[in-house]
């Protein structure tokens, strides 16, 4: 019947939308970090953007079945081996009020990618002036090579 056909179309449209949202988020992360994360599973998502002038924090926890993303990270000049710099470690601990208590474990075997998106940044990979400004706009991703898990943070203040 026509009612059944309409119901089926609505269900399919909803599924496409739900799949597209996940794919869209992973696509944004891939573009931002320069590595393909589309093979991962978005396990945790938290986004506090939407405040005054778009301030907020985005947090994703993405898990991988294999080390294909890790192999890309190892080849990328955008990623560095852990440990984090002092300034970036301070970002993880000092800015927790922006996103609450997120389960980012201490990672000893892995990589990180830092992107300074602030308008005053002269080198997007340099974190030395990060804490000398009135606001923060950066992306920080950590990859745990032992668990094949990525933690992605986007901060805008």
N, C-alpha and C positions, 0 to 999 in steps of 0.2 A: 504494500500500500504506500501511498505518498507520505503518510506520517512516519512510517518505518524508514523510508529513504531519507527523509529530512533528519530524523534522529541519527541515522548512520553518518550522514554528512557532518552533522554537528560534533559527533564523537570523534570522527577522523580529524576534523579541524582543530579540536582541542588537543589531541595527541600531537599533531604537527606543531602547534604552538608550544607545548611543553617541551618537546624535543628541541625545537628551535631556540628556546631560551637557554638551555644548557649548552647547546652548540655555540650560541652567540657569546656566552660568557667565556667559554674556553677559547673561542676565536679571538676575543679581545685580549686575553692573557697571552696567547701565542704571539699576537702582533706586538704587544707591549714588551715582551721579554726576548723576542727573536728566536724562540724555539717552539716547535710544534707540540702542544699539550692536548691536542684533540683526542688522543688515544687514552687520556686519563678519565677518571671518574670524579666528578665534583661531589665530594662527600659532605662538606660543610660550607655554608655561605652565610656571611653576615655583612650587611651594608647599612651604614648610618648616614649616608649622604642624603641630601634633601633639606639640610638646614640652611642657615643664612648663607647666601652666595655659593651654595653647593658644597659647603664644608662637610666633612665626614670621613669615614674610613670604610674601606672594603676589605674583607678578609675571605679568602677561599682556601680550603684544604682539598688538594687534588691528589688522588692516589693512582698509581700505575701498576699494571700487571707485570710489566717487564722493565728492562732498563733502556728502552729505545729513546726516551726523553733524556735520560742521563747521558747517553752517547752523544746526543746533540749538544747538551750543555758543555760537555768536555771539549767539544770542538769550537764552541762559541767564544769570541773575544769579549762578549758582554758579561760573562760570568767569571767569578773568581772562586778559588778554593777557600773554604772556611779556615780559620776563624774570622768572624766579623771584625771590623775596625771598632775602636772604642766608641766612636760617634754613632755607628750603626747599632751597636749593642745597647747604647743609651736610648736609641729610638724604640727598640723592642720593649725595654723596661719602662722608660719615661713616658711614652705615649699610650700606655695601656688604658688610660682614662678615656681615650677616644673610642676604643672598641671594646672595653670591658676585659674580662679575664678570658683570654683565648688560649686554647691548649697548644702552645708551640713548645715542644720539648727542646731540651738542649741537644743540639746536633753537633757531633764531633767529626763525622765523616760525611762531607757534602760540599755544596757550592752555594753561592749567593749572587744575586744580581741586584744592583742598586742603580736607580735612575732618578736623578735630581730634576724635577720638572718645574722648579721655581723660576720665575721670570728673571731673577738676578743671577741664575746659575751660568757660569761660563764653561764648565765642563760637566756634563751630565753624569759622569761616573765618579766625580770627586765629592766626597762627603765632608771635607774639612770646614766649609763655611756653613754647614747645615744648621748648626745651633746658634749662629750669630744673626739670624734674621727674625723678623717679627712674625713670620708665618712659615708653614711647612707645606710643601707640595712634592711628594716623592713616591716612588714605587720601590718596594723591597720584596724580593722573593728568596726563599731558602729552599734548597732541595736536599732531603735526607737520603743519601746514597744507600744506607743500610735498610731502609724501609720503602724506598721508591715512592716517597711522599713529598709533595711540594706545598709550601705555605706561601701565599701571595697576599701582600698588603699594599693598598693604595691609600695614601694619606693626603688629605686636602684641608688646609685650615686657612 
